[in-house]
Amino acid sequence: MAPKSTGGKSKSGAPTQAGGVAGSGTTATPRTIQTRSQKAGLQFPVGRIHRYLKQRTQHNVRIGAKAAVYTSAILEYLTAEVLELAGNASKDLRVKRITPRHLQLAIRGDEELDILVRATIAGGGVLPFIHKSLTAASGKKKLEGQQQ
């Protein structure tokens, strides 16, 4: 009867199998490393966001693993939403590159994002807006000038 392997280096000097524990099986299947982002099906880095959350807390409060996944999912969703709207704005203006102007038009054009993002976007400009009274007054003056 062969002695049980307790993990670590084998005492008999026999080489261990790649990716597995010595004596655990006959086939050598390398384990694929899967990140937490891949497990959650996200593009944003769950591990990095978890680290940032831990750095930003006071008094060493415990941050659960699901908190980082949830925060990553929220950030990814908001980023995708803004980029989709900005891409539509750039497509409407017939350009291929998204600029801060397109981000501004996208955020201010969406009611919910406008409430969420109350910040000044550098190089974004302002929304095009002319008050009705200004356009109506100039229209009446033109009509009066043409009748005389």
Buried (B, 14 or more C-beta within 10 A) or exposed (E): EEEEBEEEEBEEEEEBBEEBEBBEEEEEEEEEEEEBBEEBEBEBBBEEBBEEBBEEEEEEEEBEEEBBBBBBBEBBEEEEBBBEBBBBBBEEEEEEEBBEBBBBBBBBBBEEBEEEBEEEBEEBEEEEEEEEEEEEEEEEEEEEEEEE
